[in-house]
Amino acid sequence: MKNMKMTNDNVKGLLAALTELSKADSNFTPRVWFTLAANRKELTEKDKLIEEARLNLVEKHGSEKDGVKSVDETKMSVFIKEYGDILSMEVDVDLTKILLKDLEKGTSKMKGVENIYLVFEHLVEDENRVPAKSSKKK
């Protein structure tokens, strides 16, 4: 498991991609499936906090009409700015990386998955990639 930083917006996007992948009829190995599920669970916890913050903003800037709480038109720009601030916040997330060669076995259903790039940006590790050399002198 690796602690990494990402924005709340990326948390939501990555969670959506992993949820879509889990619904796909894939050929993932049990190990890859479990890793994806564990990562999805971690992201779901962060997403609950984001949603709680959004609901607090709706409460702050909204009113209730016919039993439905919504943001008043006159306060919508403030709501959007404040919610945007929440989405742009960086948070620490503990995620487990997946080797590219293991993920490739189940990629037939990745086509068309929204935000799939976030999976590769944050979770996929290529074991054949040569790490960049450090510029520090010894």
Short mmCIF file of the C-alpha atoms (twelve columns), coordinates in Angstrom:
data_MODEL
# 
_entry.id   MODEL 
# 
loop_
_atom_site.group_PDB 
_atom_site.id 
_atom_site.type_symbol 
_atom_site.label_atom_id 
_atom_site.label_alt_id 
_atom_site.label_comp_id 
_atom_site.label_asym_id 
_atom_site.label_seq_id 
_atom_site.Cartn_x 
_atom_site.Cartn_y 
_atom_site.Cartn_z 
_atom_site.pdbx_PDB_model_num 
ATOM 1   C CA . MET A 1   0.000   0.000   0.000   1 
ATOM 2   C CA . LYS A 2   1.306   3.387   -0.934  1 
ATOM 3   C CA . ASN A 3   0.273   6.722   0.487   1 
ATOM 4   C CA . MET A 4   -0.254  9.219   -2.301  1 
ATOM 5   C CA . LYS A 5   -1.695  12.662  -2.731  1 
ATOM 6   C CA . MET A 6   -4.504  13.453  -5.126  1 
ATOM 7   C CA . THR A 7   -7.256  16.026  -5.398  1 
ATOM 8   C CA . ASN A 8   -10.756 15.260  -4.213  1 
ATOM 9   C CA . ASP A 9   -11.846 15.650  -7.834  1 
ATOM 10  C CA . ASN A 10  -9.445  12.834  -8.801  1 
ATOM 11  C CA . VAL A 11  -10.752 10.747  -5.883  1 
ATOM 12  C CA . LYS A 12  -14.256 11.006  -7.340  1 
ATOM 13  C CA . GLY A 13  -13.064 10.290  -10.885 1 
ATOM 14  C CA . LEU A 14  -10.910 7.323   -9.913  1 
ATOM 15  C CA . LEU A 15  -13.710 5.882   -7.792  1 
ATOM 16  C CA . ALA A 16  -16.107 6.166   -10.750 1 
ATOM 17  C CA . ALA A 17  -13.597 4.386   -13.025 1 
ATOM 18  C CA . LEU A 18  -12.988 1.570   -10.522 1 
ATOM 19  C CA . THR A 19  -16.725 1.155   -9.968  1 
ATOM 20  C CA . GLU A 20  -17.248 0.895   -13.731 1 
ATOM 21  C CA . LEU A 21  -14.398 -1.625  -14.040 1 
ATOM 22  C CA . SER A 22  -15.889 -3.754  -11.275 1 
ATOM 23  C CA . LYS A 23  -19.195 -3.917  -13.174 1 
ATOM 24  C CA . ALA A 24  -17.462 -4.982  -16.402 1 
ATOM 25  C CA . ASP A 25  -17.271 -8.641  -17.293 1 
ATOM 26  C CA . SER A 26  -13.502 -8.785  -16.977 1 
ATOM 27  C CA . ASN A 27  -10.834 -11.419 -16.951 1 
ATOM 28  C CA . PHE A 28  -8.982  -9.954  -13.994 1 
ATOM 29  C CA . THR A 29  -7.132  -12.393 -11.798 1 
ATOM 30  C CA . PRO A 30  -8.442  -12.723 -8.242  1 
ATOM 31  C CA . ARG A 31  -5.402  -10.735 -7.027  1 
ATOM 32  C CA . VAL A 32  -6.105  -7.814  -9.388  1 
ATOM 33  C CA . TRP A 33  -9.832  -7.914  -8.617  1 
ATOM 34  C CA . PHE A 34  -9.106  -7.828  -4.871  1 
ATOM 35  C CA . THR A 35  -6.639  -4.945  -5.267  1 
ATOM 36  C CA . LEU A 36  -9.160  -2.954  -7.306  1 
ATOM 37  C CA . ALA A 37  -11.864 -3.659  -4.709  1 
ATOM 38  C CA . ALA A 38  -9.599  -2.604  -1.816  1 
ATOM 39  C CA . ASN A 39  -8.689  0.609   -3.622  1 
ATOM 40  C CA . ARG A 40  -12.368 1.255   -4.348  1 
ATOM 41  C CA . LYS A 41  -13.172 0.853   -0.644  1 
ATOM 42  C CA . GLU A 42  -10.452 3.354   0.340   1 
ATOM 43  C CA . LEU A 43  -11.708 5.872   -2.221  1 
ATOM 44  C CA . THR A 44  -15.327 5.353   -1.116  1 
ATOM 45  C CA . GLU A 45  -14.411 6.507   2.398   1 
ATOM 46  C CA . LYS A 46  -12.887 9.719   1.008   1 
ATOM 47  C CA . ASP A 47  -15.902 10.198  -1.268  1 
ATOM 48  C CA . LYS A 48  -18.248 10.026  1.731   1 
ATOM 49  C CA . LEU A 49  -16.394 12.978  3.279   1 
ATOM 50  C CA . ILE A 50  -16.592 14.925  0.016   1 
ATOM 51  C CA . GLU A 51  -20.335 14.261  -0.183  1 
ATOM 52  C CA . GLU A 52  -20.800 15.273  3.453   1 
ATOM 53  C CA . ALA A 53  -19.015 18.573  2.727   1 
ATOM 54  C CA . ARG A 54  -21.200 19.110  -0.365  1 
ATOM 55  C CA . LEU A 55  -24.365 18.517  1.648   1 
ATOM 56  C CA . ASN A 56  -23.157 20.979  4.284   1 
ATOM 57  C CA . LEU A 57  -22.739 23.570  1.541   1 
ATOM 58  C CA . VAL A 58  -26.244 22.838  0.223   1 
ATOM 59  C CA . GLU A 59  -27.534 23.327  3.764   1 
ATOM 60  C CA . LYS A 60  -25.592 26.583  4.106   1 
ATOM 61  C CA . HIS A 61  -26.590 28.072  0.730   1 
ATOM 62  C CA . GLY A 62  -29.908 26.389  0.079   1 
ATOM 63  C CA . SER A 63  -33.498 26.286  1.094   1 
ATOM 64  C CA . GLU A 64  -36.143 23.600  1.209   1 
ATOM 65  C CA . LYS A 65  -39.073 23.546  -1.167  1 
ATOM 66  C CA . ASP A 66  -41.585 20.690  -1.275  1 
ATOM 67  C CA . GLY A 67  -39.286 18.573  0.890   1 
ATOM 68  C CA . VAL A 68  -36.302 19.006  -1.424  1 
ATOM 69  C CA . LYS A 69  -33.244 20.956  -0.336  1 
ATOM 70  C CA . SER A 70  -31.494 22.857  -3.126  1 
ATOM 71  C CA . VAL A 71  -29.104 25.752  -3.536  1 
ATOM 72  C CA . ASP A 72  -30.766 29.111  -4.068  1 
ATOM 73  C CA . GLU A 73  -30.079 30.647  -7.485  1 
ATOM 74  C CA . THR A 74  -28.781 33.811  -5.839  1 
ATOM 75  C CA . LYS A 75  -26.167 31.795  -3.926  1 
ATOM 76  C CA . MET A 76  -25.218 29.344  -6.683  1 
ATOM 77  C CA . SER A 77  -21.969 31.095  -7.667  1 
ATOM 78  C CA . VAL A 78  -20.760 31.053  -4.036  1 
ATOM 79  C CA . PHE A 79  -21.740 27.386  -3.710  1 
ATOM 80  C CA . ILE A 80  -19.884 26.481  -6.919  1 
ATOM 81  C CA . LYS A 81  -16.753 28.335  -5.768  1 
ATOM 82  C CA . GLU A 82  -16.771 26.697  -2.320  1 
ATOM 83  C CA . TYR A 83  -17.470 23.225  -3.724  1 
ATOM 84  C CA . GLY A 84  -14.740 23.765  -6.312  1 
ATOM 85  C CA . ASP A 85  -12.362 24.583  -3.454  1 
ATOM 86  C CA . ILE A 86  -13.260 21.270  -1.810  1 
ATOM 87  C CA . LEU A 87  -12.742 19.345  -5.063  1 
ATOM 88  C CA . SER A 88  -9.339  20.960  -5.640  1 
ATOM 89  C CA . MET A 89  -8.056  20.083  -2.148  1 
ATOM 90  C CA . GLU A 90  -5.272  17.509  -2.029  1 
ATOM 91  C CA . VAL A 91  -5.821  14.558  0.279   1 
ATOM 92  C CA . ASP A 92  -3.727  11.560  1.281   1 
ATOM 93  C CA . VAL A 93  -5.028  8.238   0.018   1 
ATOM 94  C CA . ASP A 94  -3.605  4.783   0.737   1 
ATOM 95  C CA . LEU A 95  -3.799  2.806   -2.489  1 
ATOM 96  C CA . THR A 96  -2.205  -0.387  -3.698  1 
ATOM 97  C CA . LYS A 97  -0.437  -0.320  -7.062  1 
ATOM 98  C CA . ILE A 98  -1.136  -2.900  -9.756  1 
ATOM 99  C CA . LEU A 99  1.472   -4.196  -12.183 1 
ATOM 100 C CA . LEU A 100 0.703   -3.308  -15.791 1 
ATOM 101 C CA . LYS A 101 1.261   -6.903  -16.954 1 
ATOM 102 C CA . ASP A 102 -1.360  -8.135  -14.456 1 
ATOM 103 C CA . LEU A 103 -3.886  -5.495  -15.448 1 
ATOM 104 C CA . GLU A 104 -3.459  -6.132  -19.184 1 
ATOM 105 C CA . LYS A 105 -5.018  -9.576  -18.830 1 
ATOM 106 C CA . GLY A 106 -8.403  -8.022  -18.061 1 
ATOM 107 C CA . THR A 107 -8.323  -4.980  -20.291 1 
ATOM 108 C CA . SER A 108 -10.903 -6.102  -22.842 1 
ATOM 109 C CA . LYS A 109 -13.631 -4.237  -20.945 1 
ATOM 110 C CA . MET A 110 -11.684 -1.023  -20.234 1 
ATOM 111 C CA . LYS A 111 -12.659 0.619   -23.494 1 
ATOM 112 C CA . GLY A 112 -15.158 3.379   -22.861 1 
ATOM 113 C CA . VAL A 113 -14.651 3.512   -19.079 1 
ATOM 114 C CA . GLU A 114 -14.831 7.158   -18.103 1 
ATOM 115 C CA . ASN A 115 -11.741 8.455   -16.268 1 
ATOM 116 C CA . ILE A 116 -9.753  5.291   -17.071 1 
ATOM 117 C CA . TYR A 117 -6.661  7.466   -17.385 1 
ATOM 118 C CA . LEU A 118 -6.821  8.016   -13.615 1 
ATOM 119 C CA . VAL A 119 -6.397  4.268   -13.065 1 
ATOM 120 C CA . PHE A 120 -3.178  4.341   -15.055 1 
ATOM 121 C CA . GLU A 121 -2.027  7.628   -13.523 1 
ATOM 122 C CA . HIS A 122 -2.452  6.554   -9.895  1 
ATOM 123 C CA . LEU A 123 -2.578  2.761   -9.693  1 
ATOM 124 C CA . VAL A 124 -0.639  1.118   -12.505 1 
ATOM 125 C CA . GLU A 125 3.032   0.341   -12.196 1 
ATOM 126 C CA . ASP A 126 5.150   -0.894  -15.106 1 
ATOM 127 C CA . GLU A 127 7.799   -3.273  -13.782 1 
ATOM 128 C CA . ASN A 128 9.793   -2.872  -17.024 1 
ATOM 129 C CA . ARG A 129 10.066  0.883   -16.706 1 
ATOM 130 C CA . VAL A 130 13.531  2.038   -15.791 1 
ATOM 131 C CA . PRO A 131 13.317  4.461   -12.871 1 
ATOM 132 C CA . ALA A 132 14.675  7.943   -13.480 1 
ATOM 133 C CA . LYS A 133 18.186  8.463   -12.227 1 
ATOM 134 C CA . SER A 134 18.571  10.694  -9.232  1 
ATOM 135 C CA . SER A 135 20.370  13.950  -9.871  1 
ATOM 136 C CA . LYS A 136 21.783  14.006  -6.336  1 
ATOM 137 C CA . LYS A 137 25.512  13.618  -5.982  1 
ATOM 138 C CA . LYS A 138 26.820  11.067  -3.547  1 
# 
